[in-house]
């Protein structure tokens, strides 16, 4: 019990009797018993809350499954609507397009000023 041997426990009881006397020891024992009962009750409440949240977690898992299936459906629709069946989400894809006006303006500025380099 708490790494305390028999001899150590007897010594602790002897010191408690010397400090508090025989009339106060039963009162301390009752108080300690109430404390342990309260601790056990609190522990059981915490276990109940954990089990309740685990049941809620099952609901969360089913919602994640539903969300994943919805996401797959949306991806299939995107593929069917996009030209060629593939949507290019590369942000540089528009800049590489020769018909893009931003690319044309960028080329005009570079031809006038040359490449812009940072000075440190």
Secondary structure, 3 states (H helix, E strand, C coil): CCCCCHHHHHHHHHHHHHHHCHHHHHHHHHHHHHHHHHHHHHHHHHHHHHHHHHHHHHHHHHHHHHHHHHHHHHHHHHHHHCHHHCCCCCCCCCCCCCCCHHHHHHHHHHHHHCCCCCCC
